[in-house]
Each structure stands twice: as C-alpha cells, then as structure tokens.
Amino acid sequence: MKTQPDGHDPNASDGRVPFDRPTEAERAEALTRMRESFRNPSAETRAFYAALGERPGATGRDAQGRLVRRRADGSLEVLKE
C-alpha cells in the first residue's frame, strides 16, 4: 500500500483501506473474526435483535420453527407451517 509521508493513503477516500489490500493472512484473520462474531454475537447484539423482533411486522421463527410475523397487538401470526 502506498501512503503519503504522513501515513495517509490517498486512495482511501472514506478513511478505510479496501478489503483487497490486506495480505492473505490479514484477510483470513478478518474473515475468521467476522464468522466468530456471527456465531457468538455480543449481549448488545442479541438485545438489539430481540428488541427488533418485538416490533410489529418483524418476521422470524417461533419455538416450533414456524415462520411467523409479529402483529401490532404483539401476538404472532403464523405465515407458514
């Protein structure tokens, strides 16, 4: 990666280095961390999605594995058995 003497990358207009610039080892490490964050989300992430699932119109699976949608009154409508 070419940078200016002050360390600035003139091609990183948004302040981020494109994903194709890191080495293969750096990309592999980043993907490993990303997969781990999806497999084991933080408590904050879990709370965010739990709150999202309580909103009217939210869809997901219920305890029986059925596809459901949250109604305005808070109940669940089964969309598909």
N, CA, C and O atoms as a Maestro MAE file, in Angstrom:
{
 s_m_m2io_version
 :::
 2.0.0
}

f_m_ct {
 s_m_title
 :::
 protein
 m_atom[324] {
  # First column is atom index #
  i_m_mmod_type
  r_m_x_coord
  r_m_y_coord
  r_m_z_coord
  i_m_residue_number
  s_m_chain_name
  s_m_pdb_residue_name
  s_m_pdb_atom_name
  i_m_atomic_number
  :::
  1 25 0.853 -1.170 0.000 1 A "MET " " N  " 7
  2 3 0.000 0.000 0.000 1 A "MET " " CA " 6
  3 2 0.897 1.229 0.000 1 A "MET " " C  " 6
  4 15 1.806 1.344 0.822 1 A "MET " " O  " 8
  5 25 0.638 2.145 -0.923 2 A "LYS " " N  " 7
  6 3 1.403 3.381 -0.983 2 A "LYS " " CA " 6
  7 2 0.718 4.422 -0.120 2 A "LYS " " C  " 6
  8 15 -0.494 4.620 -0.206 2 A "LYS " " O  " 8
  9 25 1.497 5.075 0.701 3 A "THR " " N  " 7
  10 3 0.960 6.127 1.553 3 A "THR " " CA " 6
  11 2 1.798 7.379 1.391 3 A "THR " " C  " 6
  12 15 2.921 7.333 0.888 3 A "THR " " O  " 8
  13 25 1.251 8.473 1.814 4 A "GLN " " N  " 7
  14 3 1.969 9.741 1.847 4 A "GLN " " CA " 6
  15 2 2.950 9.684 3.012 4 A "GLN " " C  " 6
  16 15 2.832 8.810 3.872 4 A "GLN " " O  " 8
  17 25 3.923 10.608 3.056 5 A "PRO " " N  " 7
  18 3 4.863 10.625 4.181 5 A "PRO " " CA " 6
  19 2 4.173 10.717 5.540 5 A "PRO " " C  " 6
  20 15 4.707 10.241 6.541 5 A "PRO " " O  " 8
  21 25 2.981 11.330 5.578 6 A "ASP " " N  " 7
  22 3 2.260 11.436 6.854 6 A "ASP " " CA " 6
  23 2 1.459 10.178 7.181 6 A "ASP " " C  " 6
  24 15 0.769 10.137 8.200 6 A "ASP " " O  " 8
  25 25 1.541 9.144 6.327 7 A "GLY " " N  " 7
  26 3 0.835 7.893 6.567 7 A "GLY " " CA " 6
  27 2 -0.525 7.815 5.909 7 A "GLY " " C  " 6
  28 15 -1.164 6.763 5.945 7 A "GLY " " O  " 8
  29 25 -0.985 8.904 5.307 8 A "HIS " " N  " 7
  30 3 -2.304 8.930 4.671 8 A "HIS " " CA " 6
  31 2 -2.292 8.141 3.362 8 A "HIS " " C  " 6
  32 15 -1.374 8.277 2.553 8 A "HIS " " O  " 8
  33 25 -3.306 7.325 3.165 9 A "ASP " " N  " 7
  34 3 -3.469 6.596 1.907 9 A "ASP " " CA " 6
  35 2 -4.342 7.445 0.993 9 A "ASP " " C  " 6
  36 15 -5.525 7.620 1.285 9 A "ASP " " O  " 8
  37 25 -3.807 7.980 -0.101 10 A "PRO " " N  " 7
  38 3 -4.597 8.859 -0.966 10 A "PRO " " CA " 6
  39 2 -5.753 8.152 -1.657 10 A "PRO " " C  " 6
  40 15 -6.648 8.823 -2.171 10 A "PRO " " O  " 8
  41 25 -5.769 6.833 -1.689 11 A "ASN " " N  " 7
  42 3 -6.860 6.091 -2.324 11 A "ASN " " CA " 6
  43 2 -7.974 5.728 -1.359 11 A "ASN " " C  " 6
  44 15 -9.004 5.203 -1.784 11 A "ASN " " O  " 8
  45 25 -7.798 5.989 -0.095 12 A "ALA " " N  " 7
  46 3 -8.808 5.645 0.909 12 A "ALA " " CA " 6
  47 2 -9.655 6.880 1.187 12 A "ALA " " C  " 6
  48 15 -9.463 7.550 2.201 12 A "ALA " " O  " 8
  49 25 -10.591 7.182 0.293 13 A "SER " " N  " 7
  50 3 -11.375 8.406 0.397 13 A "SER " " CA " 6
  51 2 -12.298 8.430 1.605 13 A "SER " " C  " 6
  52 15 -12.617 9.505 2.113 13 A "SER " " O  " 8
  53 25 -12.732 7.269 2.073 14 A "ASP " " N  " 7
  54 3 -13.649 7.245 3.212 14 A "ASP " " CA " 6
  55 2 -12.933 6.903 4.517 14 A "ASP " " C  " 6
  56 15 -13.585 6.668 5.534 14 A "ASP " " O  " 8
  57 25 -11.617 6.872 4.501 15 A "GLY " " N  " 7
  58 3 -10.873 6.587 5.725 15 A "GLY " " CA " 6
  59 2 -10.644 5.119 5.968 15 A "GLY " " C  " 6
  60 15 -10.035 4.750 6.972 15 A "GLY " " O  " 8
  61 25 -11.111 4.277 5.084 16 A "ARG " " N  " 7
  62 3 -10.922 2.836 5.235 16 A "ARG " " CA " 6
  63 2 -10.093 2.299 4.085 16 A "ARG " " C  " 6
  64 15 -10.200 2.775 2.955 16 A "ARG " " O  " 8
  65 25 -9.290 1.335 4.368 17 A "VAL " " N  " 7
  66 3 -8.497 0.693 3.327 17 A "VAL " " CA " 6
  67 2 -9.355 -0.400 2.710 17 A "VAL " " C  " 6
  68 15 -9.941 -1.194 3.445 17 A "VAL " " O  " 8
  69 25 -9.450 -0.468 1.388 18 A "PRO " " N  " 7
  70 3 -10.260 -1.514 0.748 18 A "PRO " " CA " 6
  71 2 -9.836 -2.915 1.198 18 A "PRO " " C  " 6
  72 15 -8.675 -3.154 1.531 18 A "PRO " " O  " 8
  73 25 -10.807 -3.834 1.199 19 A "PHE " " N  " 7
  74 3 -10.572 -5.183 1.712 19 A "PHE " " CA " 6
  75 2 -9.578 -5.969 0.868 19 A "PHE " " C  " 6
  76 15 -8.991 -6.929 1.367 19 A "PHE " " O  " 8
  77 25 -9.368 -5.598 -0.386 20 A "ASP " " N  " 7
  78 3 -8.434 -6.351 -1.218 20 A "ASP " " CA " 6
  79 2 -6.976 -5.941 -0.987 20 A "ASP " " C  " 6
  80 15 -6.076 -6.555 -1.561 20 A "ASP " " O  " 8
  81 25 -6.730 -4.954 -0.191 21 A "ARG " " N  " 7
  82 3 -5.374 -4.503 0.061 21 A "ARG " " CA " 6
  83 2 -4.638 -5.289 1.151 21 A "ARG " " C  " 6
  84 15 -3.419 -5.431 1.056 21 A "ARG " " O  " 8
  85 25 -5.316 -5.804 2.177 22 A "PRO " " N  " 7
  86 3 -4.573 -6.550 3.204 22 A "PRO " " CA " 6
  87 2 -3.932 -7.802 2.606 22 A "PRO " " C  " 6
  88 15 -4.290 -8.244 1.514 22 A "PRO " " O  " 8
  89 25 -3.003 -8.343 3.328 23 A "THR " " N  " 7
  90 3 -2.377 -9.586 2.889 23 A "THR " " CA " 6
  91 2 -3.385 -10.721 3.015 23 A "THR " " C  " 6
  92 15 -4.440 -10.571 3.632 23 A "THR " " O  " 8
  93 25 -3.042 -11.850 2.423 24 A "GLU " " N  " 7
  94 3 -3.916 -13.027 2.516 24 A "GLU " " CA " 6
  95 2 -4.134 -13.410 3.976 24 A "GLU " " C  " 6
  96 15 -5.251 -13.745 4.371 24 A "GLU " " O  " 8
  97 25 -3.077 -13.363 4.775 25 A "ALA " " N  " 7
  98 3 -3.187 -13.710 6.205 25 A "ALA " " CA " 6
  99 2 -4.095 -12.723 6.934 25 A "ALA " " C  " 6
  100 15 -4.870 -13.127 7.802 25 A "ALA " " O  " 8
  101 25 -4.011 -11.446 6.599 26 A "GLU " " N  " 7
  102 3 -4.863 -10.438 7.234 26 A "GLU " " CA " 6
  103 2 -6.324 -10.640 6.838 26 A "GLU " " C  " 6
  104 15 -7.217 -10.510 7.676 26 A "GLU " " O  " 8
  105 25 -6.573 -10.957 5.563 27 A "ARG " " N  " 7
  106 3 -7.953 -11.227 5.123 27 A "ARG " " CA " 6
  107 2 -8.511 -12.455 5.834 27 A "ARG " " C  " 6
  108 15 -9.658 -12.453 6.280 27 A "ARG " " O  " 8
  109 25 -7.697 -13.501 5.936 28 A "ALA " " N  " 7
  110 3 -8.151 -14.725 6.601 28 A "ALA " " CA " 6
  111 2 -8.494 -14.445 8.061 28 A "ALA " " C  " 6
  112 15 -9.504 -14.934 8.566 28 A "ALA " " O  " 8
  113 25 -7.668 -13.669 8.733 29 A "GLU " " N  " 7
  114 3 -7.931 -13.321 10.136 29 A "GLU " " CA " 6
  115 2 -9.207 -12.500 10.265 29 A "GLU " " C  " 6
  116 15 -10.003 -12.731 11.176 29 A "GLU " " O  " 8
  117 25 -9.408 -11.547 9.365 30 A "ALA " " N  " 7
  118 3 -10.618 -10.718 9.404 30 A "ALA " " CA " 6
  119 2 -11.866 -11.571 9.179 30 A "ALA " " C  " 6
  120 15 -12.873 -11.385 9.864 30 A "ALA " " O  " 8
  121 25 -11.810 -12.495 8.235 31 A "LEU " " N  " 7
  122 3 -12.960 -13.367 7.977 31 A "LEU " " CA " 6
  123 2 -13.223 -14.303 9.145 31 A "LEU " " C  " 6
  124 15 -14.378 -14.578 9.472 31 A "LEU " " O  " 8
  125 25 -12.168 -14.791 9.776 32 A "THR " " N  " 7
  126 3 -12.326 -15.644 10.960 32 A "THR " " CA " 6
  127 2 -13.022 -14.877 12.074 32 A "THR " " C  " 6
  128 15 -13.932 -15.400 12.718 32 A "THR " " O  " 8
  129 25 -12.601 -13.650 12.303 33 A "ARG " " N  " 7
  130 3 -13.234 -12.828 13.353 33 A "ARG " " CA " 6
  131 2 -14.691 -12.510 13.010 33 A "ARG " " C  " 6
  132 15 -15.552 -12.493 13.890 33 A "ARG " " O  " 8
  133 25 -14.960 -12.260 11.732 34 A "MET " " N  " 7
  134 3 -16.324 -11.970 11.314 34 A "MET " " CA " 6
  135 2 -17.221 -13.193 11.536 34 A "MET " " C  " 6
  136 15 -18.323 -13.072 12.072 34 A "MET " " O  " 8
  137 25 -16.742 -14.365 11.120 35 A "ARG " " N  " 7
  138 3 -17.523 -15.595 11.341 35 A "ARG " " CA " 6
  139 2 -17.785 -15.809 12.825 35 A "ARG " " C  " 6
  140 15 -18.894 -16.176 13.215 35 A "ARG " " O  " 8
  141 25 -16.780 -15.585 13.648 36 A "GLU " " N  " 7
  142 3 -16.927 -15.773 15.093 36 A "GLU " " CA " 6
  143 2 -17.959 -14.801 15.667 36 A "GLU " " C  " 6
  144 15 -18.732 -15.166 16.553 36 A "GLU " " O  " 8
  145 25 -17.972 -13.574 15.166 37 A "SER " " N  " 7
  146 3 -18.943 -12.602 15.676 37 A "SER " " CA " 6
  147 2 -20.370 -12.991 15.292 37 A "SER " " C  " 6
  148 15 -21.310 -12.678 16.022 37 A "SER " " O  " 8
  149 25 -20.544 -13.671 14.152 38 A "PHE " " N  " 7
  150 3 -21.878 -14.148 13.767 38 A "PHE " " CA " 6
  151 2 -22.271 -15.367 14.592 38 A "PHE " " C  " 6
  152 15 -23.431 -15.504 14.980 38 A "PHE " " O  " 8
  153 25 -21.320 -16.250 14.862 39 A "ARG " " N  " 7
  154 3 -21.614 -17.459 15.643 39 A "ARG " " CA " 6
  155 2 -21.859 -17.159 17.113 39 A "ARG " " C  " 6
  156 15 -22.685 -17.814 17.750 39 A "ARG " " O  " 8
  157 25 -21.158 -16.188 17.653 40 A "ASN " " N  " 7
  158 3 -21.255 -15.833 19.074 40 A "ASN " " CA " 6
  159 2 -21.455 -14.326 19.218 40 A "ASN " " C  " 6
  160 15 -20.525 -13.612 19.595 40 A "ASN " " O  " 8
  161 25 -22.664 -13.837 18.920 41 A "PRO " " N  " 7
  162 3 -22.896 -12.396 18.996 41 A "PRO " " CA " 6
  163 2 -22.796 -11.885 20.435 41 A "PRO " " C  " 6
  164 15 -23.033 -12.622 21.391 41 A "PRO " " O  " 8
  165 25 -22.445 -10.621 20.561 42 A "SER " " N  " 7
  166 3 -22.329 -10.000 21.887 42 A "SER " " CA " 6
  167 2 -23.715 -9.864 22.509 42 A "SER " " C  " 6
  168 15 -24.731 -9.982 21.824 42 A "SER " " O  " 8
  169 25 -23.740 -9.618 23.803 43 A "ALA " " N  " 7
  170 3 -25.003 -9.402 24.514 43 A "ALA " " CA " 6
  171 2 -25.737 -8.196 23.927 43 A "ALA " " C  " 6
  172 15 -26.964 -8.197 23.830 43 A "ALA " " O  " 8
  173 25 -24.991 -7.184 23.543 44 A "GLU " " N  " 7
  174 3 -25.585 -5.983 22.955 44 A "GLU " " CA " 6
  175 2 -26.256 -6.314 21.617 44 A "GLU " " C  " 6
  176 15 -27.353 -5.832 21.336 44 A "GLU " " O  " 8
  177 25 -25.609 -7.119 20.810 45 A "THR " " N  " 7
  178 3 -26.183 -7.520 19.525 45 A "THR " " CA " 6
  179 2 -27.430 -8.361 19.738 45 A "THR " " C  " 6
  180 15 -28.433 -8.162 19.053 45 A "THR " " O  " 8
  181 25 -27.381 -9.290 20.671 46 A "ARG " " N  " 7
  182 3 -28.560 -10.117 20.965 46 A "ARG " " CA " 6
  183 2 -29.730 -9.261 21.419 46 A "ARG " " C  " 6
  184 15 -30.863 -9.466 20.982 46 A "ARG " " O  " 8
  185 25 -29.455 -8.300 22.296 47 A "ALA " " N  " 7
  186 3 -30.518 -7.423 22.804 47 A "ALA " " CA " 6
  187 2 -31.123 -6.590 21.681 47 A "ALA " " C  " 6
  188 15 -32.336 -6.388 21.637 47 A "ALA " " O  " 8
  189 25 -30.277 -6.107 20.772 48 A "PHE " " N  " 7
  190 3 -30.756 -5.324 19.636 48 A "PHE " " CA " 6
  191 2 -31.732 -6.145 18.800 48 A "PHE " " C  " 6
  192 15 -32.820 -5.670 18.471 48 A "PHE " " O  " 8
  193 25 -31.351 -7.369 18.459 49 A "TYR " " N  " 7
  194 3 -32.213 -8.195 17.611 49 A "TYR " " CA " 6
  195 2 -33.450 -8.693 18.356 49 A "TYR " " C  " 6
  196 15 -34.497 -8.897 17.742 49 A "TYR " " O  " 8
  197 25 -33.345 -8.889 19.651 50 A "ALA " " N  " 7
  198 3 -34.525 -9.269 20.436 50 A "ALA " " CA " 6
  199 2 -35.546 -8.134 20.409 50 A "ALA " " C  " 6
  200 15 -36.741 -8.371 20.231 50 A "ALA " " O  " 8
  201 25 -35.070 -6.897 20.587 51 A "ALA " " N  " 7
  202 3 -35.971 -5.735 20.542 51 A "ALA " " CA " 6
  203 2 -36.563 -5.567 19.149 51 A "ALA " " C  " 6
  204 15 -37.739 -5.233 19.006 51 A "ALA " " O  " 8
  205 25 -35.761 -5.797 18.137 52 A "LEU " " N  " 7
  206 3 -36.237 -5.709 16.759 52 A "LEU " " CA " 6
  207 2 -37.349 -6.731 16.514 52 A "LEU " " C  " 6
  208 15 -38.328 -6.428 15.833 52 A "LEU " " O  " 8
  209 25 -37.205 -7.920 17.056 53 A "GLY " " N  " 7
  210 3 -38.199 -8.976 16.889 53 A "GLY " " CA " 6
  211 2 -39.516 -8.702 17.590 53 A "GLY " " C  " 6
  212 15 -40.523 -9.342 17.286 53 A "GLY " " O  " 8
  213 25 -39.525 -7.761 18.524 54 A "GLU " " N  " 7
  214 3 -40.754 -7.399 19.241 54 A "GLU " " CA " 6
  215 2 -41.558 -6.333 18.498 54 A "GLU " " C  " 6
  216 15 -42.695 -6.044 18.870 54 A "GLU " " O  " 8
  217 25 -40.983 -5.759 17.470 55 A "ARG " " N  " 7
  218 3 -41.667 -4.698 16.727 55 A "ARG " " CA " 6
  219 2 -42.693 -5.278 15.765 55 A "ARG " " C  " 6
  220 15 -42.469 -6.336 15.177 55 A "ARG " " O  " 8
  221 25 -43.828 -4.584 15.602 56 A "PRO " " N  " 7
  222 3 -44.833 -5.043 14.634 56 A "PRO " " CA " 6
  223 2 -44.225 -5.186 13.239 56 A "PRO " " C  " 6
  224 15 -43.474 -4.326 12.779 56 A "PRO " " O  " 8
  225 25 -44.568 -6.290 12.584 57 A "GLY " " N  " 7
  226 3 -44.069 -6.560 11.242 57 A "GLY " " CA " 6
  227 2 -42.824 -7.414 11.211 57 A "GLY " " C  " 6
  228 15 -42.444 -7.925 10.158 57 A "GLY " " O  " 8
  229 25 -42.178 -7.577 12.370 58 A "ALA " " N  " 7
  230 3 -40.965 -8.398 12.409 58 A "ALA " " CA " 6
  231 2 -41.314 -9.839 12.078 58 A "ALA " " C  " 6
  232 15 -42.352 -10.343 12.507 58 A "ALA " " O  " 8
  233 25 -40.463 -10.498 11.326 59 A "THR " " N  " 7
  234 3 -40.671 -11.904 10.991 59 A "THR " " CA " 6
  235 2 -39.523 -12.733 11.541 59 A "THR " " C  " 6
  236 15 -38.424 -12.233 11.779 59 A "THR " " O  " 8
  237 25 -39.805 -13.996 11.732 60 A "GLY " " N  " 7
  238 3 -38.789 -14.919 12.234 60 A "GLY " " CA " 6
  239 2 -39.406 -16.271 12.470 60 A "GLY " " C  " 6
  240 15 -40.483 -16.575 11.956 60 A "GLY " " O  " 8
  241 25 -38.725 -17.083 13.249 61 A "ARG " " N  " 7
  242 3 -39.215 -18.426 13.582 61 A "ARG " " CA " 6
  243 2 -39.649 -18.459 15.040 61 A "ARG " " C  " 6
  244 15 -38.997 -17.875 15.906 61 A "ARG " " O  " 8
  245 25 -40.752 -19.145 15.301 62 A "ASP " " N  " 7
  246 3 -41.192 -19.302 16.684 62 A "ASP " " CA " 6
  247 2 -40.535 -20.536 17.290 62 A "ASP " " C  " 6
  248 15 -39.701 -21.177 16.651 62 A "ASP " " O  " 8
  249 25 -40.914 -20.869 18.530 63 A "ALA " " N  " 7
  250 3 -40.304 -22.000 19.239 63 A "ALA " " CA " 6
  251 2 -40.534 -23.327 18.529 63 A "ALA " " C  " 6
  252 15 -39.755 -24.264 18.709 63 A "ALA " " O  " 8
  253 25 -41.592 -23.424 17.726 64 A "GLN " " N  " 7
  254 3 -41.878 -24.645 16.980 64 A "GLN " " CA " 6
  255 2 -41.215 -24.639 15.592 64 A "GLN " " C  " 6
  256 15 -41.355 -25.599 14.834 64 A "GLN " " O  " 8
  257 25 -40.501 -23.568 15.267 65 A "GLY " " N  " 7
  258 3 -39.815 -23.495 13.984 65 A "GLY " " CA " 6
  259 2 -40.651 -22.970 12.834 65 A "GLY " " C  " 6
  260 15 -40.216 -22.991 11.682 65 A "GLY " " O  " 8
  261 25 -41.858 -22.498 13.144 66 A "ARG " " N  " 7
  262 3 -42.729 -21.973 12.095 66 A "ARG " " CA " 6
  263 2 -42.346 -20.535 11.751 66 A "ARG " " C  " 6
  264 15 -41.865 -19.793 12.607 66 A "ARG " " O  " 8
  265 25 -42.559 -20.148 10.500 67 A "LEU " " N  " 7
  266 3 -42.339 -18.771 10.079 67 A "LEU " " CA " 6
  267 2 -43.499 -17.936 10.591 67 A "LEU " " C  " 6
  268 15 -44.658 -18.243 10.313 67 A "LEU " " O  " 8
  269 25 -43.193 -16.873 11.342 68 A "VAL " " N  " 7
  270 3 -44.228 -16.031 11.954 68 A "VAL " " CA " 6
  271 2 -43.929 -14.552 11.745 68 A "VAL " " C  " 6
  272 15 -42.803 -14.156 11.443 68 A "VAL " " O  " 8
  273 25 -44.986 -13.746 11.919 69 A "ARG " " N  " 7
  274 3 -44.852 -12.282 11.851 69 A "ARG " " CA " 6
  275 2 -45.489 -11.698 13.105 69 A "ARG " " C  " 6
  276 15 -46.547 -12.150 13.542 69 A "ARG " " O  " 8
  277 25 -44.835 -10.688 13.682 70 A "ARG " " N  " 7
  278 3 -45.352 -10.013 14.873 70 A "ARG " " CA " 6
  279 2 -46.458 -9.045 14.459 70 A "ARG " " C  " 6
  280 15 -46.243 -8.179 13.611 70 A "ARG " " O  " 8
  281 25 -47.646 -9.193 15.060 71 A "ARG " " N  " 7
  282 3 -48.774 -8.302 14.797 71 A "ARG " " CA " 6
  283 2 -48.651 -7.045 15.654 71 A "ARG " " C  " 6
  284 15 -47.854 -6.995 16.591 71 A "ARG " " O  " 8
  285 25 -49.440 -6.042 15.325 72 A "ALA " " N  " 7
  286 3 -49.422 -4.776 16.063 72 A "ALA " " CA " 6
  287 2 -49.784 -4.968 17.531 72 A "ALA " " C  " 6
  288 15 -49.319 -4.217 18.388 72 A "ALA " " O  " 8
  289 25 -50.621 -5.981 17.829 73 A "ASP " " N  " 7
  290 3 -51.011 -6.222 19.226 73 A "ASP " " CA " 6
  291 2 -49.984 -7.067 19.986 73 A "ASP " " C  " 6
  292 15 -50.184 -7.376 21.161 73 A "ASP " " O  " 8
  293 25 -48.894 -7.437 19.324 74 A "GLY " " N  " 7
  294 3 -47.836 -8.215 19.972 74 A "GLY " " CA " 6
  295 2 -47.934 -9.713 19.764 74 A "GLY " " C  " 6
  296 15 -46.983 -10.443 20.045 74 A "GLY " " O  " 8
  297 25 -49.066 -10.175 19.277 75 A "SER " " N  " 7
  298 3 -49.223 -11.616 19.036 75 A "SER " " CA " 6
  299 2 -48.485 -12.016 17.765 75 A "SER " " C  " 6
  300 15 -48.057 -11.167 16.983 75 A "SER " " O  " 8
  301 25 -48.348 -13.322 17.577 76 A "LEU " " N  " 7
  302 3 -47.667 -13.836 16.394 76 A "LEU " " CA " 6
  303 2 -48.648 -14.438 15.417 76 A "LEU " " C  " 6
  304 15 -49.551 -15.182 15.799 76 A "LEU " " O  " 8
  305 25 -48.465 -14.112 14.158 77 A "GLU " " N  " 7
  306 3 -49.271 -14.678 13.083 77 A "GLU " " CA " 6
  307 2 -48.397 -15.720 12.383 77 A "GLU " " C  " 6
  308 15 -47.297 -15.407 11.929 77 A "GLU " " O  " 8
  309 25 -48.886 -16.948 12.300 78 A "VAL " " N  " 7
  310 3 -48.151 -17.999 11.604 78 A "VAL " " CA " 6
  311 2 -48.292 -17.768 10.108 78 A "VAL " " C  " 6
  312 15 -49.404 -17.705 9.583 78 A "VAL " " O  " 8
  313 25 -47.162 -17.643 9.428 79 A "LEU " " N  " 7
  314 3 -47.179 -17.428 7.984 79 A "LEU " " CA " 6
  315 2 -47.054 -18.738 7.214 79 A "LEU " " C  " 6
  316 15 -47.602 -18.896 6.123 79 A "LEU " " O  " 8
  317 25 -46.328 -19.661 7.804 80 A "LYS " " N  " 7
  318 3 -46.117 -20.934 7.125 80 A "LYS " " CA " 6
  319 2 -45.843 -22.017 8.174 80 A "LYS " " C  " 6
  320 15 -44.983 -21.866 9.041 80 A "LYS " " O  " 8
  321 25 -46.599 -23.109 8.065 81 A "GLU " " N  " 7
  322 3 -46.406 -24.224 8.998 81 A "GLU " " CA " 6
  323 2 -45.159 -24.999 8.657 81 A "GLU " " C  " 6
  324 15 -44.834 -25.974 9.335 81 A "GLU " " O  " 8
  :::
 }
 m_bond[323] {
  # First column is bond index #
  i_m_from
  i_m_to
  i_m_order
  :::
  1 1 2 1
  2 2 3 1
  3 3 4 2
  4 3 5 1
  5 5 6 1
  6 6 7 1
  7 7 8 2
  8 7 9 1
  9 9 10 1
  10 10 11 1
  11 11 12 2
  12 11 13 1
  13 13 14 1
  14 14 15 1
  15 15 16 2
  16 15 17 1
  17 17 18 1
  18 18 19 1
  19 19 20 2
  20 19 21 1
  21 21 22 1
  22 22 23 1
  23 23 24 2
  24 23 25 1
  25 25 26 1
  26 26 27 1
  27 27 28 2
  28 27 29 1
  29 29 30 1
  30 30 31 1
  31 31 32 2
  32 31 33 1
  33 33 34 1
  34 34 35 1
  35 35 36 2
  36 35 37 1
  37 37 38 1
  38 38 39 1
  39 39 40 2
  40 39 41 1
  41 41 42 1
  42 42 43 1
  43 43 44 2
  44 43 45 1
  45 45 46 1
  46 46 47 1
  47 47 48 2
  48 47 49 1
  49 49 50 1
  50 50 51 1
  51 51 52 2
  52 51 53 1
  53 53 54 1
  54 54 55 1
  55 55 56 2
  56 55 57 1
  57 57 58 1
  58 58 59 1
  59 59 60 2
  60 59 61 1
  61 61 62 1
  62 62 63 1
  63 63 64 2
  64 63 65 1
  65 65 66 1
  66 66 67 1
  67 67 68 2
  68 67 69 1
  69 69 70 1
  70 70 71 1
  71 71 72 2
  72 71 73 1
  73 73 74 1
  74 74 75 1
  75 75 76 2
  76 75 77 1
  77 77 78 1
  78 78 79 1
  79 79 80 2
  80 79 81 1
  81 81 82 1
  82 82 83 1
  83 83 84 2
  84 83 85 1
  85 85 86 1
  86 86 87 1
  87 87 88 2
  88 87 89 1
  89 89 90 1
  90 90 91 1
  91 91 92 2
  92 91 93 1
  93 93 94 1
  94 94 95 1
  95 95 96 2
  96 95 97 1
  97 97 98 1
  98 98 99 1
  99 99 100 2
  100 99 101 1
  101 101 102 1
  102 102 103 1
  103 103 104 2
  104 103 105 1
  105 105 106 1
  106 106 107 1
  107 107 108 2
  108 107 109 1
  109 109 110 1
  110 110 111 1
  111 111 112 2
  112 111 113 1
  113 113 114 1
  114 114 115 1
  115 115 116 2
  116 115 117 1
  117 117 118 1
  118 118 119 1
  119 119 120 2
  120 119 121 1
  121 121 122 1
  122 122 123 1
  123 123 124 2
  124 123 125 1
  125 125 126 1
  126 126 127 1
  127 127 128 2
  128 127 129 1
  129 129 130 1
  130 130 131 1
  131 131 132 2
  132 131 133 1
  133 133 134 1
  134 134 135 1
  135 135 136 2
  136 135 137 1
  137 137 138 1
  138 138 139 1
  139 139 140 2
  140 139 141 1
  141 141 142 1
  142 142 143 1
  143 143 144 2
  144 143 145 1
  145 145 146 1
  146 146 147 1
  147 147 148 2
  148 147 149 1
  149 149 150 1
  150 150 151 1
  151 151 152 2
  152 151 153 1
  153 153 154 1
  154 154 155 1
  155 155 156 2
  156 155 157 1
  157 157 158 1
  158 158 159 1
  159 159 160 2
  160 159 161 1
  161 161 162 1
  162 162 163 1
  163 163 164 2
  164 163 165 1
  165 165 166 1
  166 166 167 1
  167 167 168 2
  168 167 169 1
  169 169 170 1
  170 170 171 1
  171 171 172 2
  172 171 173 1
  173 173 174 1
  174 174 175 1
  175 175 176 2
  176 175 177 1
  177 177 178 1
  178 178 179 1
  179 179 180 2
  180 179 181 1
  181 181 182 1
  182 182 183 1
  183 183 184 2
  184 183 185 1
  185 185 186 1
  186 186 187 1
  187 187 188 2
  188 187 189 1
  189 189 190 1
  190 190 191 1
  191 191 192 2
  192 191 193 1
  193 193 194 1
  194 194 195 1
  195 195 196 2
  196 195 197 1
  197 197 198 1
  198 198 199 1
  199 199 200 2
  200 199 201 1
  201 201 202 1
  202 202 203 1
  203 203 204 2
  204 203 205 1
  205 205 206 1
  206 206 207 1
  207 207 208 2
  208 207 209 1
  209 209 210 1
  210 210 211 1
  211 211 212 2
  212 211 213 1
  213 213 214 1
  214 214 215 1
  215 215 216 2
  216 215 217 1
  217 217 218 1
  218 218 219 1
  219 219 220 2
  220 219 221 1
  221 221 222 1
  222 222 223 1
  223 223 224 2
  224 223 225 1
  225 225 226 1
  226 226 227 1
  227 227 228 2
  228 227 229 1
  229 229 230 1
  230 230 231 1
  231 231 232 2
  232 231 233 1
  233 233 234 1
  234 234 235 1
  235 235 236 2
  236 235 237 1
  237 237 238 1
  238 238 239 1
  239 239 240 2
  240 239 241 1
  241 241 242 1
  242 242 243 1
  243 243 244 2
  244 243 245 1
  245 245 246 1
  246 246 247 1
  247 247 248 2
  248 247 249 1
  249 249 250 1
  250 250 251 1
  251 251 252 2
  252 251 253 1
  253 253 254 1
  254 254 255 1
  255 255 256 2
  256 255 257 1
  257 257 258 1
  258 258 259 1
  259 259 260 2
  260 259 261 1
  261 261 262 1
  262 262 263 1
  263 263 264 2
  264 263 265 1
  265 265 266 1
  266 266 267 1
  267 267 268 2
  268 267 269 1
  269 269 270 1
  270 270 271 1
  271 271 272 2
  272 271 273 1
  273 273 274 1
  274 274 275 1
  275 275 276 2
  276 275 277 1
  277 277 278 1
  278 278 279 1
  279 279 280 2
  280 279 281 1
  281 281 282 1
  282 282 283 1
  283 283 284 2
  284 283 285 1
  285 285 286 1
  286 286 287 1
  287 287 288 2
  288 287 289 1
  289 289 290 1
  290 290 291 1
  291 291 292 2
  292 291 293 1
  293 293 294 1
  294 294 295 1
  295 295 296 2
  296 295 297 1
  297 297 298 1
  298 298 299 1
  299 299 300 2
  300 299 301 1
  301 301 302 1
  302 302 303 1
  303 303 304 2
  304 303 305 1
  305 305 306 1
  306 306 307 1
  307 307 308 2
  308 307 309 1
  309 309 310 1
  310 310 311 1
  311 311 312 2
  312 311 313 1
  313 313 314 1
  314 314 315 1
  315 315 316 2
  316 315 317 1
  317 317 318 1
  318 318 319 1
  319 319 320 2
  320 319 321 1
  321 321 322 1
  322 322 323 1
  323 323 324 2
  :::
 }
}
